[in-house]
Amino acid sequence: MRFSRKLLLWTIIIMAISLGFSGFYFVNYVFETALTREIGQAMEESSILQFAFQTAALNVPVKYDVLSDQTIEQITDNLASGGSGRRLRVLDQQGQGIYTGDGFPDDKALLSQTDPVHDAYEIIRQEERCYIRTCTVIDVLNRTLYLETMRDVTEVFRERQLGFTVYRRVTLLMLVAGSVLMHGISSWLTRPIRLLTRATRRMAEGEYTYRARKVSQDELGQLTLDFNRMASALEENVGKLEEEIKSREDFVAAFAHELKTPLTAIIGYADMLRSRRLDEEKLFLSANYIYTEGKRLEAMSFRLLDIMVTKRSELQVQQVDVSQLFQYLSHMYQADHTMYFRFIYDPGSVRAEPNLMKSVLMNLVDNACKASEPGSLIQVTGRAEKQGYRFFVEDQGMGIPKEEQEKITKAFYMVDKSRSRSRNGAGLGLALCSEILTLHGSRLEIESQVGKGTTMSFLLPWEGQVTV
């Protein structure tokens, strides 16, 4: 059952119970009040009749000291005729009837409850009418008599029945009106829940961009905002997962392609060496090609291994003097006369893992060499800045198009594949650099113009700072 219907149903049940009990209490309260008033009036009237009977008995001339039954009948008949619809009965001390009015029941239940001090009463039903019957003791002229009266209170009981009937109708009307009103209120209150349910269903169907509309300023409105924030985080995470899956698929495809080319050449030349006799020159060329492609596969394997190890390793940073890094680069490339190298740096120290930082700088320099023509200038610069120490590797090579700059840090991605392969490149150097810099709280920044060259830089933040 829907929540709005549950809310409506329980509201109707609570309203029905509340109205039922309150109506029953109210009608009964009015009835009890009216009945108590009638009982009081009946008892008061009984007292008045008692006094009137005694007065009349004392004023009647009698021959004897004892009041006769005939006199009692005459007095009682006068009292009965003095009130409209008044019913009286007089009994002697033994309970024998002396005077009985019309319609008076023939029972003596009240005699045992009545004494000179206490009067008694009871409510009786006769045919379709209700009466209050009272009984009081009269001591007059040496006789003890019981005077009983009957007061018609049928109207009080009819009013109670009418009250219940009216209240039932009012209750039913209020329940119908309340149900209609509560249906609207419950629909309005549960609207945010319905919108959240719809949003959840749409997201479960894969529509991660869908958001629930906020329609209230209460806790449900806050829940909607929290849900939308959760949905945004989920959409972002799903996007990252999809991008990562695609990246892995691209990685596997690129890795398979990169393996296929050298392996095809190695297998082809190896088959030619074993299946035919070659002169020394062709033999050397074939063996050299097999060796070159094998070294490229070896370098690619080592680079892949470095990337995997870097992702899973914990960084062991220490204070490193930048002069050590630049001296290492100068020593590594002093024998390379195909390029012109220039190293310029400000003195200072950085917190880094030395071997990983050397790997980053060497990969950047190698990448600059592959992008440049022989004899070109490769400049490596170190500069102390406010946020940290920044390294620059600048070349005057072919440059990188704007749309390619965000892709070059992906594994196996090469801007010019033929040029990179001719120089034993596999598109893994910048991917390794990106992973190492991420561990150091930094990232690779690229500035490039096609045909004019490229500058790659990264900032190692001072201790306690992180680059954005």
N, C-alpha and C positions, 0 to 999 in steps of 0.2 A: 504494500500500500504506500502511496506517495506520502511524503512528509506533510504536505499541506492538507491532505485528507485526514491524516492522523490528528493533526492539530485541530481541524474542524470538528472531527468526531469527538475528541476528548473535551473540547469546549462545549459542545452540545450536551454531553453527558454531565459535565460539571454544572452547567446552567440548569439542566433538568433536575438534578439532585438538589441544587441550592434553592431553586424556585419551589420545588416540591416541599422541602422541609420548611422553608420560610413561610410558604402559603399555609401549610398545615398548622404551623405554630401561630400564625397571625389569626386565621379563622377561629381556631380553638381558643385563642386568647380572648377574642371578642365574644365568643360563645360563653366561655367560663365567666367572663365579667358580667355579661347580661344575665346568665343563670344565677350567679351569686346575688345580683341585685334583686332578681325575682324571689329568690329564697328569703332574702332579708325582708322584702315587702310582705311575703307570705307569713313569715314569723311575726312581723309587726302587726299584720292584720289579725293573726291568731291571738296576740296579746290584747289587741283592742276588743275583739269579740269576747275574750275571757272577762275583761273588765266590764264590758257592756252586759254580759250575762249575769255577773255577780250583782251589778247595780240593779238590773231589772228584777232579779230574784229577791233582793232586799226590799224593793219597793212594792212587791206584790203582797196584798194582805192574805194571810194564811190562818187557818184555824188551828194548825198544829205547828210544833217547832220543827218538823221535818218537811222538806220541800217535796211536794208530790210529783209523780210522773206527769200528770196532766199539765201542771204548771210549767214543768220543764219543756214539754212539747210546745206549749203556747209561746214561751219565751224564745225557744229555738226557731219556731216557725216565723216569729216576728223578725228575728235576726237574719234568717235566710232570705226573707222577702225584701230586706233593706238593701241588698246589693245585687246588681245584675249578674245573673249566672252563678251566684254564690252557692256552694254546696257545703252542707253541714251534717254532722252526725254527733249524737250524744249517747254515751254508754255509761252504765252505772259502774260501781266499783268491781262487780263480778264480771264485767265485760258484756253484759246484756244490753241490747239496743233499746234505747228509749225513744230516740228520734233519728230517722235515717232519711236524708234527702235523696232526690231522684239521681240515679246514676252512680250512687256511692257504692264502692265495692264491698263485698261482704267478707272482709278479713280483719284480723285483729293484730297484725304484725307489729304495730307501733306501740301497743299497750305496754309490752314488756320493757320498752326503751324509755318510757316516760315516767317521771316522778315529780313531786311538787317543786323540785328545784330545777330540773332539766326538762325542757320541751324537746320533742323529737320531730323529725321530718323525713320524708323519703320522696323520690321521684318515681312515678308509676306511669305506665303506658296503658291506656284503655281504648280499645278499638284503634283508631288512627290518631288519637290525641294524647298529649302528654300533660301530666298534672304534678303539682307539688302538694303532697298531702302532709299536713301538720297535725300534731296531737299535743294537747296541753291539759293539765289537771286543774279542776275547779273545786274548791272547798267552799260550800255555801249551805247554811242552815242544816248543819249536821249531816251533810251528804257529800260524798266524794264522787265527782263525775269526770268523764273524759270527753273533751270537746275536740272533734276532728274537723279540719277544713280541707277543701281541695281548690287549688288555684290553677287555672288553665295556663300553661306555658308553651303550648304547641307552637306559637309564633316564634319563640326563641329557637326551637329546634329547626323550624322551617328556614329561619334566617341563616342558621349554620349550614344547612344543606344547600341553600341558595349561594352562600358564600363559597362553599367548595366548588359548586358548579361554575360560578363566575370566575373563580381563581383558576380552575382548570382551563377554561377558555382563554383567559388572559395569559396563562403560562404557555399554552400551545401557540398563541399568537406571538408571544415574545420569543419562543424558541424558533419559530419560522423566521421572524424578522432578524433575530440574532444569528441564525444560520446563514442567511443571505449576507448580512453585514460581516460576519466572521469569515465567510468564504472569500469575500473581497480582501479582508485584512490578511488572512493567511496566504492568499495568492500574492499580495504585495510584500509580505514579510519574507516569503520563501522565494521571491523572484531572484535575489542574488544567488541562492543555492541552485536554482534552475539554470542560471547563466553559467555558473561554475561547472555544473554537470555537463552542459552542452560543450563548454570549452574542454573539459576533460575527455569527453567522447571524441571531439575533433582531434585533439592531440594524440589520443590512442590510435586514431586512424592514420596518423603520420603527418597531420597538418600542424607542425610545430610553431608556425608563425601566428597561429590564432591566439587571441587574447580575450579574456572575459571582460565584459564591460562593467565598470563600477557604477552602481545605481543607489548606493546608500553611504552614509557617513558614520555608521556604527561599526560594531565588531565584524559584521559580515563584509562591510566595505573594506576594512583593513585586511580581512581574509582574502578578498579579491585582489588587493594590491600585492599581498604576499604570494598568492598563487601566480600572478603575472610575473613577479620577480623570479619565482621558481621556474616558470615556463621559459623565461628568457635565459636563465642559467642552463636549463635543460637543452634549449635550442642551441645555445653556444657550445655545450658539451657534445651534443649530437653532431653539430657541424665540425667540431674538432675531430671527433671519432671518424666521421665520414672522410674528412680531409686526410686523417692519418691512414685510414684504410686505403684510400686512393693513392696516397704517397707510398704505402707499402707495395701496392700493386704495381705502381710505376717503377718502384725500386727493383722489384723482382723482374719485371719486364726488361728494364734497362740492364740489370745485372746479367740476365740470360743473353741479351743482345751483345753486351760487352764480352761475354765469354765466347759467344759463337764465332765472332770474327777472328780473334787470334787462334782459337782452337781449330777452326777450319783451315787456316793457313798452315798451322803446325802439322796437322794431320796430312794435308796435301803435300807439303814438302817432305815430310817423313816418308810418306808412301812413295814419292818420286825417288828418294834416296835408296829405298830398299828394293825398288822394282826395276831400276835401270842403272846403267853405268853412266856416270857424268864425268866431264873433265874437271880439273882442279878448280877452275874459276866458278863454274856452276855449283860444284860441291861446296865451295866456301860460301857462296851467296845463299844457298839453301840452308846450310848450317847456321849462318849468321842470322837469317830471317827467323829460323826456329828459336835461336838464342834470344833475339830481340823480343819476339812475341812472348816467350817464356818469362823474360824479365818483366815485361809489362804485366803479365798475369800475376807474377810474384809481388810487384809493387801494389797492384790493385788489391791483392789479398791482404797485404800488410796494412794498407790504408783502411780497408773494411774492418780489420781486426782492431786497429787503433780507435775507430769510431765506436765500435761495440764496447771496447774496454773503457773508453772515456765516458760513455753514458752510464756505466755501472760502477765506476770507481768513485771513491771519496777523495775530495781535493785536499792535498797536503800543501798548504800555502806557507810561504816564508818570505822574509824581507830580501828582495833581490836588487842589487845595484844595476841600473840600466846599462851602465858601461860594460858589464859582463855580457849582456845580450848583444850589444852592438859589436863588441870585439869578437864574439863567436861568429856573427854573420860575416864580419870582415875577413875572418880567417877561412870560413867555408867558401867564400866566393873570390878569394884573391887569385886563385889559379884559373878562374873563368875569364878568358879574354874575349869571349863573344859579345859581352855586354860591358857597358861602362857603369860602375857602381859608385854611388856617393852616400856616405853615412854621416848624418848630422844629428846631434842630440844635445838636449839640456841635461846637466847632471841631476841625479835624483835616484830614488829607489821606489820600488813598487812591491806590493804583497801579491805573490803569484807562485805557481808551481813552475820552477825554472825550465824543466825539460818540456813541459807542455807549451810554455810561452815561446821557447825556441822553435818548437814544431809549428806554431802559428806563424811566426815571422818567416820561417823558411818556406812554408807553403805559399804565403803571400808573395814572397820574392820569386819563387818558382813560377807561380801563376802569372806574375808580371813579365817574366822572361818569355814565357810561351806566347803571350799576347803581343810581344814586341819584335821588331826586326833586329837582326844582329847589329851590334854597335850602338844600340839605343841606350839612353840614360835610364837607369833604375835608381831612384833615390829613396832612401829609408830615413825617416825623420822622427825624432822623439822630442816632445814638447810638454813642459809642465804647465798645467792649467789649474784653474780654481777648483774644478770638480775632481781632477785626477791627472794622471799622466797619459797623454795621447800619443799613439804610434801611427805613423803614416807610411804607406808604401805606394810610391807614385811611378807610373810608367808613361811612355809616350807611344803606346801601341795603338791597336785598332779601335779600342773603346768598346763599351757595352751598351746596346740599345736600352732605352728606358724600360720597355716592357719586359726585358730579360733580367733586369737587375734583381727582382724579387725571387727569381728562380735559381740563380746560380749557386746558392748555398745548399741546394738539394743534391742528394747523391746521384752521380752519373749524369748530371745535367752539364752540357757543354754548349757554349755559344757557337763556336765554330768547331764542329766535331772532327772534320778532316784535319784541321790544323792541330787540334789537341792530340789526336791519335798519332799524328806524324812525329809528335814530341813526347810520346809515351804517356799521354794524359788519359785519365779515365773519369774525370769529373768528380773526384772524391776529396780533393785538397781543401776546397772552400767549405764543404760539408763538415770536414773534421775541424776546421778553424771555428766554424759556427758553434759546434758542440763544446769545444774547449772554452771559448769566450763566454758561453752561457754559464758554465761552471764558475767562471770568475766574476759573474755579475755584470757582464758587458755584452756588447753585440757588434757585429760588423757593419760599418757604414760605408756606402759606396757613392762616389761622385765620378761620373764618367760622361764623356762626349765622344760620339762615334767619329773615328778618324783622328782624334786629338789625344786620347789617352785616358787612363783611369787612375783615381786615387782611392785606395782602400785604407780605412782607419778604424781604430777602436780605442776606447777610453777605459783604462783601468782605474776605477775609483779609489780615492784615498780610503783608509780604513774606516768602516762604519757607513760608507756611502754606497749607493747602488745607482747605476745609470738607468735612464728611462729610454 
